[in-house]
Amino acid sequence: MGKELTFAQSVERSVTKKYRKEIWNSFVGAVKRYELIQSGDKIAVCISGGKDSMLLAKLMQMLQKYSEVPFELVYLAMNPGYNEENMRQIYRNAELLEIPLTVFETDIFDVTSKTDRYPCYLCAKMRRGHLYSKAKELGCNKIALGHHFSDVIETTVMAMFYGSQLQGMIPKLKSTNFEGMELIRPLYCVHEDDIIAWARYNKLEFIQCACRFTDAEFVSETGGTKRREIKELIRELKKTNPNIEKSIFNSLHRVHLDTFVGFKTKGEFHSFLERY
């Protein structure tokens, strides 16, 4: 009779068996395609407590175990001001998945709750700064975030519809404020629907953003976020074109600059007239 699996082992098996094509292969494929991990890296896997970052932590843990490329991991969880129940949920899931957390405290929610002008942007900016700072303090040269394929698509469409620009989300980038630090996105090719299916299959529950700007009352007053609007739009477009997300994703890899009137690189704008 075979040895009974722990819950964490059964979760790992679900990744390599049931969701091998959708999650494991897509994850490993992105790591290799975009050269996200090199020998000797020390990577802070940033855990918010949501489904994406928790899956990322488990995948990175598994990759470290199977990979021939040696690298170190720190599982970094920042508390921006969560209530006690949300923090208990994070600790519970980390224990279930056998993820050893390194937790540190910040006052981000207190700061962002005092402004009504772009609070989500400020929150994201502050979070990333704190994560970079703590990761560097711990000797890491990279932070890994849980942005996935669907985030890439939605960000691209949002930038065009609401930002009046064609802007994507690249798989890795070097920090401009923290020398020697780099950000990587190993879930770059993993679809959100597959992450949701994986979480439901394993009966896992995760926290949401958990700040006042995403609670039920705020959403009902504002009609929801722009990202939610884009999610709904893409869902509708998929009814008539099931490959719409794939087409948008592939277009980010095949930009024909010669056909654009203008573009921006390294902070400077350029016109087609410069090379006309």
C-alpha positions in Angstrom: 0.0 0.0 0.0 1.4 3.4 -1.0 2.3 6.1 1.5 -0.5 8.6 2.0 0.2 12.0 0.6 0.2 15.2 2.7 -2.1 17.9 1.6 0.9 19.9 0.1 2.0 16.8 -1.8 -1.5 16.3 -3.2 -1.5 19.9 -4.3 1.9 19.4 -6.0 0.5 16.3 -7.8 -2.4 18.3 -9.0 0.0 20.8 -10.6 2.1 18.1 -12.3 -0.7 15.8 -13.3 -4.2 17.3 -13.7 -3.0 20.8 -14.5 0.4 19.9 -16.0 -0.3 21.5 -19.4 -2.2 24.5 -18.2 -0.1 25.5 -15.2 3.2 23.6 -14.8 4.2 23.6 -18.5 3.2 27.2 -19.0 5.1 28.2 -15.9 8.3 26.3 -16.8 7.9 27.5 -20.4 7.9 31.2 -19.3 10.9 30.7 -17.0 12.9 29.3 -19.9 11.6 31.4 -22.8 12.2 34.7 -21.0 15.3 33.5 -19.1 13.8 34.5 -15.7 16.1 32.5 -13.4 19.9 32.2 -13.5 22.3 30.1 -11.5 23.1 31.7 -8.1 19.9 33.9 -8.0 18.3 34.6 -4.6 14.7 35.3 -5.3 12.1 36.8 -3.0 8.8 35.2 -3.9 6.3 38.0 -3.0 3.1 36.6 -1.3 0.1 38.9 -1.0 -2.1 36.0 0.2 -4.2 35.8 -3.0 -4.5 32.8 -5.3 -1.9 34.0 -7.8 1.0 34.6 -5.4 0.3 31.4 -3.4 0.4 29.3 -6.5 3.6 31.1 -7.6 5.2 30.3 -4.3 4.3 26.6 -4.6 5.5 26.5 -8.3 8.8 28.2 -7.4 9.3 25.7 -4.5 8.7 22.8 -6.9 11.0 24.2 -9.5 13.8 24.7 -7.0 13.4 21.0 -6.1 13.5 19.7 -9.7 15.7 22.3 -11.5 19.4 21.6 -12.4 20.0 25.4 -12.0 20.8 26.2 -8.4 19.0 29.2 -6.9 17.7 30.3 -3.5 14.2 31.3 -2.4 12.7 33.5 0.3 8.9 33.5 0.6 8.3 37.1 1.5 4.8 38.1 2.8 4.2 41.8 3.5 1.3 42.9 5.8 0.2 46.2 4.5 -2.5 46.5 7.2 -4.6 43.4 6.8 -7.1 42.6 9.5 -6.4 39.6 11.8 -8.7 37.2 9.9 -6.9 37.9 6.6 -3.5 37.3 8.2 -4.7 34.1 9.8 -5.9 33.0 6.3 -2.4 33.7 4.9 -0.7 31.7 7.6 -3.2 28.8 7.3 -2.6 28.5 3.5 1.2 28.8 3.9 1.0 26.0 6.5 -1.2 23.8 4.3 1.1 24.3 1.2 4.3 24.0 3.4 5.5 27.4 2.4 7.9 28.9 5.0 6.9 32.6 5.3 9.1 35.6 6.1 6.6 38.2 7.2 7.1 42.0 7.7 4.8 44.8 8.6 4.0 48.1 6.9 1.4 50.9 7.2 0.5 51.1 3.5 -3.3 50.8 4.0 -3.2 53.6 6.6 -1.4 55.8 4.2 -3.5 55.0 1.1 -6.8 55.3 3.0 -6.1 59.0 3.5 -6.2 59.8 -0.2 -9.0 59.6 -2.7 -6.8 60.3 -5.7 -5.5 57.1 -7.4 -5.3 55.1 -4.1 -4.8 51.8 -5.9 -1.9 53.2 -7.9 -0.3 54.6 -4.7 -0.8 51.3 -2.9 0.8 49.3 -5.7 3.8 51.7 -5.9 4.3 51.6 -2.1 4.0 47.8 -2.0 6.6 47.3 -4.7 9.0 49.7 -3.0 8.7 48.0 0.4 9.1 44.6 -1.3 12.3 45.6 -3.2 13.7 47.2 0.0 13.0 44.1 2.2 14.2 41.7 -0.5 17.5 43.6 -0.9 17.9 43.7 2.9 17.6 39.8 2.9 20.3 39.5 0.2 18.0 38.8 -2.8 18.7 40.1 -6.3 15.2 39.4 -7.7 11.6 39.6 -6.6 9.0 37.4 -8.2 5.4 38.7 -8.6 2.2 36.8 -9.4 1.1 38.6 -12.5 -0.3 36.2 -14.9 -1.3 35.9 -18.6 -4.7 37.5 -18.0 -3.1 40.5 -16.2 -0.9 41.0 -19.3 -3.9 41.1 -21.6 -6.0 43.3 -19.3 -3.2 45.8 -18.7 -2.6 46.1 -22.5 -6.2 46.8 -23.2 -6.6 49.2 -20.3 -3.6 51.2 -21.4 -5.1 51.7 -24.8 -8.7 52.4 -23.7 -8.0 54.5 -20.7 -4.4 55.6 -20.9 -4.3 56.6 -24.6 -1.2 54.5 -25.2 -0.1 51.1 -26.4 1.7 49.7 -23.3 2.3 46.1 -22.3 3.7 44.3 -19.3 7.0 42.6 -19.8 8.1 39.3 -18.1 11.1 40.9 -16.3 12.5 44.3 -15.7 15.4 45.9 -13.9 14.6 48.2 -11.0 15.4 51.9 -11.5 15.4 52.7 -7.8 17.1 49.6 -6.3 20.4 49.0 -8.0 21.1 45.3 -8.8 17.5 44.3 -8.3 15.2 42.8 -10.9 11.5 41.9 -11.0 10.3 38.7 -12.7 6.9 37.4 -13.6 7.0 33.5 -13.8 3.2 33.2 -14.2 3.4 35.2 -17.4 1.9 32.5 -19.6 -0.5 31.0 -17.0 -4.2 31.9 -17.5 -6.2 33.2 -14.5 -9.1 30.8 -15.3 -6.7 27.9 -14.8 -5.4 29.3 -11.5 -9.0 29.6 -10.3 -9.7 26.0 -11.4 -6.6 24.7 -9.6 -7.7 26.5 -6.4 -11.2 25.1 -6.5 -10.0 21.6 -7.3 -7.8 21.7 -4.1 -10.6 23.4 -2.1 -8.3 26.3 -1.3 -9.6 29.7 -0.2 -7.5 32.9 -0.5 -7.9 36.5 0.5 -8.8 39.2 -1.9 -7.1 42.7 -2.0 -8.7 43.3 1.4 -8.6 47.1 1.4 -11.6 49.5 1.5 -11.3 50.3 -2.2 -12.3 46.8 -3.1 -15.0 46.0 -0.5 -18.6 45.5 -1.6 -19.8 48.9 -0.6 -17.1 50.8 -2.5 -17.6 48.7 -5.6 -21.3 49.2 -5.5 -20.9 53.0 -5.2 -18.3 53.3 -8.0 -19.7 50.7 -10.4 -16.6 48.5 -10.1 -13.0 49.0 -11.2 -11.7 49.6 -14.7 -9.9 46.3 -14.7 -13.3 44.6 -13.9 -14.8 46.3 -16.9 -12.0 45.1 -19.1 -12.4 41.5 -17.8 -16.1 41.7 -18.8 -15.3 43.1 -22.2 -12.7 40.4 -23.0 -15.2 37.7 -21.7 -17.8 39.0 -24.2 -15.3 39.2 -27.1 -14.3 35.6 -26.4 -17.8 34.5 -27.2 -17.3 35.4 -30.9 -13.5 35.0 -31.0 -12.2 32.4 -28.5 -8.6 33.2 -29.5 -8.8 36.9 -28.7 -6.5 36.7 -25.7 -3.9 34.7 -27.6 -4.0 37.2 -30.4 -3.5 40.1 -28.0 -0.7 38.3 -26.3 1.1 37.4 -29.5 0.8 40.9 -30.8 2.9 42.1 -27.9 5.7 39.9 -29.2 5.3 41.2 -32.8 5.2 45.0 -32.6 6.0 46.6 -36.0 7.5 49.9 -35.0 7.8 51.0 -38.6 4.0 51.3 -38.8 3.7 53.5 -35.7 3.4 57.3 -35.8 5.2 57.6 -32.5 6.8 55.6 -29.7 8.4 56.0 -26.3 11.7 54.4 -25.2 13.9 55.0 -22.2 11.7 57.9 -21.2 11.9 59.8 -24.5 9.2 60.2 -27.2 10.1 59.7 -30.9 8.2 60.4 -34.1 8.2 58.4 -37.3 9.4 61.7 -38.9 12.9 61.1 -37.4 13.4 58.2 -39.7 11.1 59.2 -42.5 
